[in-house]
Amino acid sequence: MNAAPVLAALAASGLLFPAAVEEERAALDPALVAAARTHSPLPERPEDPTNRFLHDPRAARLGQALFHDRRLSADGAVSCATCHDAARGLGDGQATPEGFDVRRNAPTLWNVAYQRWFFWDGRADSLWAQALEPLENPREHDSTRLEVAHVVARDPDLREAYESVFGDLPPLHDPGRFPARAAPRPLEPADPADRAWRGMAAEDRAAVDRVFAGVGKSLAAHVARLTARDAPFDRFVAALERGDPGAADHLGPAALRGFALFAGDGGCRACHAGPLFSDREFHDLRLPPLDGRADPGRAAALARLEANPFGGAGAHSDAPAAGAARLEGLRGIGARPELWGQFRTPTLRNVARTAPYMHDGRFATLREVLQYYSTMRGAVPADAHGHGEVLLRPRGFTPEEIDDLVAFLESLTDERLDPALLAPPAEAAR
């Protein structure tokens, strides 16, 4: 859709300048209305057959307590909320997490349950599998699944909450069977945690894995509630559906012009599609590495999907057949060169509150992002990875168009959420 005729129609109708039109207002351009309807409303939270507790309020309350619990880290200093702070757009406001040896930006958790694949590179196939990895990552929480299980077992409130959802915990009080710190680390066989894990009986290892999976499913149940769905843009679309002649007032002239460009000549909807403003797929934006080390992105992630014991096809999935079917669609693509440097398309909902941007947090503002798309200055050659992202080309935005696009992106902001969901619950069990 070409933006120029749309803008001409808007200007002619007076809807770009609603204050000047008191009585009669012409309809918005049908093509623009049709485009708007593809982006709103955001549907209800999706199901995850591999986690039957995703919408269980008891699991969500337990997950909320665990999300804020620093005891789930080796030094007692880190919780999930450390890098996913409500005051910083459910990210951490840093290019990469300060104090962690991590090369990627901490992504926002707004509407994360709507994604298909998780992490920037898609190496997890469910929200509950994603939630578990940072707990054992030496560069993040640096805990182990035994330590996590002991935290749950020793805290009366957490224990009651866990057992009310998942059943009895194993006899974790027995140090002969359940050491203080243990986890499989096959690439580090000299690690004491790995030696302790291998020294456990197989049935005890399986019992601990079940506890750990329950922790992940609870965290997912909490995070899935962090939804943004009532932004000014959504109210604009709802007004269009009602036939409200003042629909455009919900956005204002600049945001309307920005949306016309976004939906038209800007080409933004090729990747930022649908109610999530994301195609939920992966793209190479041809960004040069900041530290001289190329990040393989999706190319290094696919093998980890099948190897993950907490994946959707694994023993702890509530629907392993459904998880296996998802993985089946990925077979045979692991060697394709186009996967190199690809990262997941983020949602644009609340994007004005989730700076900095890109997988490595290189851009501090939305204007910097748009300037990159405008000029592609500094981009690596299109065939540098043996392929070219055919949709990506310089857009040549004017400064005024960038202002309009920013106004539109700001119209996607809705951080109104029950404050009780953004802090630790008074009790994990109720």
N, C-alpha and C positions, 0 to 999 in steps of 0.2 A: 504494500500500500504506500503510495507516494504521499508525503506529509503536506506538500504545498496545497493541493486542492482541499484537503481537510481543513487546514488553517484558514484558507480563503472562505470556506463554507462557515466555519465558526465565526470569523470576523463579520461576515455578512449577516449572520443570524443575531449578532449581538451577544452571543454566549461567552465570548472571550472577555467581554466587559459587562458583566451582569448588572452592575450598579446603574448603567446607562439605560437599561431596559426595564421598565416598570410593569408593563402589562403583557404584551404579546411577545413570545419567544419562539423562534423556529426550532425544529428538532435538530439535535446533533447529527453530524454526518453518519449515515448508517454503517459505513465501514469502520469508523472509529468506535461506535457503540458495539459492533460485533466483536471488535478486538478487545474492548474493555470487559465484555462478558466472559471471555476466556480466562480472565485473571481473578475473578471474584464471583461468588464467595469462596473462601477456603472451605473445603468439605470437612466433615467431622474427622477426628483422628482415626487414622487407618488401623486395622487389626494387624497383628503379627502372629500367625499361627504357631511360630516356634516359641512364643512366650504367651502362654494362656493367662498369665497374671498381669498383662500389660495394662488392663483397665480395672484391676482390682484395687480399690481404695486402701485396703490394708497393706498391700505390697507397696503402693505409692507412698504411704506414710512412713513405712520402714525405709524405703529408698531415700526419702527426703532427709531422714535422720542420718543415714549413712553418707549422703552427699556432702553434709557439713561436718563430718566426723574426722578430725585430724589424726585420730588413732589408727586410721587405715594407711598411714604412711610410716616408713621405718623410723623417722626421727620425730614423729608426732607434730610436724610443723605444716603439713600439706593436707588439704582436703580437695575434693572435686571443685568446691566453690572458690578455691584459691585462683584457679585459672578461668573459672566461669562465674564471674561476679555480676550480680544483678545490676550493680551501680555502673558497670562498664559494658552494658549490652550483652550480658551473659558470655562475655569473653574476658580478657584481662587488660585490654587497652594497650598492650605491648606488641611490637612487631613479632617477636618470639618470646615465650615465657621467660621472664627474668629469673636468673638463678638456676635454670634448667639447661642441660645440654641438648636442646631441641631446636631443630632448624625450621620448623613450621609454625605458623601462626595458630594460636588457640582459637578455633572457630566458635562462633556463637552457637548457643543451644536453642535459640528461638526456632520453633517448628521443626526441630531436628527429626522428630518421629516420622515426618512425611518423606524423608529420604529413602532411597532404595539401598544404597551402599554407604558405608560410614568411614570416617577419617577422610582427610583430603585425597588420599589415594584409593579409597574404597576397599581397604584390606579387611574390613569386617562386614558381614552380611546381615547383621541385626544390631539394634541399639543395645541389647543386653550384652552381646559379645564385645561391642565397642567399649562399654562401660568398664569391663574387666581389665582390659589391657593396661591402662595407665597404672592400675594398682600394683602390678608386678614389674612394670618397666623400671629398670634401675635409674633411668634418667628422669623419672617422674616421682611416683610415690615410693618406689623401691621397697615395697612390701612383698609378702608372699601369701599364697592362699591359706596357709596354716595360720599365719598371724591374723589375717582377716577373720577367719573362722573363730579364733580365740577371742577376738574383740567382741564378736556377736555373742559367743557363749558365756563370757564373763560378765557382761552387762545385763542385769536382770530385765531391763526394759527392752533392749534389743532382742534378747533371747525370747521373751514372751511374744514380741512382734513377729520374729522369724517363725517360731513354731506354730503360731496361729495361722500362718499362710502355708508353710512348706512341710510341716510335721516335725517330729522330734529331731534334735541335733544328735550327732554321734557322741560317744563318751570322750569329749575332748579334754576332760580333766586328767586323763591317763597319759602322763608324759612318756611312758614306755612305748605307747602306740602312736601318740600325736605330739611330735616335738614342737618346740616354740616357733621355729622358723623353718619352713620347707616348701619347695616348689620345684617343678621340673625345669631345669635349665640345661638342655642337652648340648648346647654349644659351649657350655662352661662346666664341664664335668668336675673341675676342681673346686667349684663353688660349694661351700658347706651346705647351702640350701638344697642344691641338687643332690649331694650325697645323702643328706637327711631324707629327702623324698624317696630316693631309690632304696633306702633302708626300711621303708614302711611296707607293711603288708598290702597287697593289691586291693583287698576289699576296703582297707582304711583309706588308701589313696582315692578310691572311687567315692567314698563317703565324703571326703573333704571336697572333692570336685563338685559334688551335688550341693554342698553348702555354698561354695563359691559361685556356682551357677545361679543359685537363689539370690545371692547378693546382686549379681548383675541384672537379673530380671526385676528386682526391686528398684534398683537405680533407674532402669529404663522406664518403669512405671511412673516414677516421679518426673523424670525429664520429659516424658511424653506429654505432661500437663502444661509445659511451658509454651503456650501457643499465642500467636499474635494474629488476629483475624478481623479487627474492627478499626482499620486505619481510615483516614479521610478518603482514600481511593475506594475502599469498600463501601463507604457511605455514598459516594458518588455513583457507584454501580447500582446499589440498592435503590437510589432515587431514580435512576434511569428505568429500572424495572417497574417502579411504581408509576412511571409516567410523570414524574415531578418536573415541572418546567424550570425549577431552580436547581436542577441536579449539578450544574457546573459550579455553583457557589461552593460546593464542598471542596473543590480543588483550587479555584482561582485561575486567572489567565496564564500565568507562567507555567504552572503544573500541567494545565491542559495542553499548552504548546509542547511542553516536554513529553507528555504521553503521546501526542501525535507523532513526534519525532522518534520516540522509543518504538512505537508500533509501526512506523513507516520507514523512512530512509535511513534511520539510525541502525537498523538491522539487529537491534538488541534482542528481539524476541526469538531469534534463531536459537539462542541458548537459554535465555531467561523467559521461559514459556510457562503457561498455566497458572493456577492459583498460587503456587509456591514461588512464582517468578524464577523457576529453575527447571531445566529439562532433566535434572537429576542424573545427568551423564557427565562425561569427562572430556576435557578439551586442553589442547596445548596452546597457551597464549603467547608462546615464543618469548618469554621473559628470560633475559640473560641471568645466569647464576650470580648471586650477590657475593659469594665467597670463593668463586672460581671452581666450585664443585657442582657439577650438574646434578639435579635431583631427578631420578628416573620416574618418580610419580607412579602412575598406574602400572607401568611396566614391571615394577618390582613387587606389586601387591597381590597379583592373582594367585601365585603359588601359596601365599599365606592363607588365603581363604579356605582352601581344602585342608590345610594342615592344622587349622585351628580346632582344638577339641571342643570349644564352646560355640562352634559354628552351627548354622541352622540345620545342617545334615548330621550333626554329631549326636552322641549318646545322651546329651542333656537337653536337646531340643524337644519341645512339645509336639513337633510335627516334622520329624526328620525327612519324610518323603517330600514335603513341600520345600524344605531347605535344599534337598538334593536336586529337585527340579530347577531351582534358581541357579544352582551352580552348573547344571548341565548346559545351560545357555552360554556359558563362558568357555566351554571346552574348545581348545584349538586356537584361541586367539592370543595366548600368552606370548607368542613369538612375533606378533605383528609389530612392525617398527612404529606405527602411529601411536602406540600406547606410551612411548617414551615422552616424558614431560607433561603428560596429561594429568589434570587435577579436576576434582568434582566441582560442578557449577554451584556456587552458593546461592541460597535464597536471597532475594532482595528485600524481603519484608524486614523492617527495622534496620535496613542497611545504613541509614544515616546515623545510627547509634552504635555501630559495631566496628568502627575504625580501630586499627589500620586494616588495609585491604590486601588481597591476594594471598596465596598459600604461604608466602614468606613475610607477609606484613610490610611490604616495601613502600606502599603508598599510604601517606598519612591522611589524605582527604579524598572525598569523592571527586573533586575537581582534578586531582592528580590522576586518578583512574581514567576519567573521561578524556583527559589530555593524552594519555597513552593510546587509548583507542582512536583518538582523533588523528594522531601523527604516526603511531607505531615507531616512534623514535627509539633507537637502541634495541629493537627487536632482533632476535637471532634470525638468520636466513630461514625462509619457509621450508627448505629441504634439509636443514641442518640435522634432523633426526631421521632422514630418509623418507620424509613425507612433508606435506604442507597442510595446514589447517585452512581449508578452502574458504571458509566463511569469514576468515579474519583478514581485513584489509583496512587501510587508513580511512577514516570516515570524514575527516576535514571539517569538524564542527567549528562553528564560529564561537567567540566568547559568549555571545548572547544565547546561542543554542546550549552551550554547556551550563549556563545559569538556569535555563529552562529545564534541562534534564535533571539538574540537582533539585530543583523545586519539585519535580515529579517524584524523584526518589524519596524526598522528605515526606511526600504524601503517603508513603507506604509505612509510616511509623505508627505502631500501636503497642506501647509498653504497659498498657493497663492490664494488670494481672493482680489477682488477690495477693496482697502483701504477705499473707500467711504462707504462701507457697515459696517465698523467696528467702525464708529464714528457717533455722532448725525448728522442728515441731517441739512443742512442750514435752510430748511423750511420743516415743516411737510406736507404742501399742496403745490401743484405746478399747 
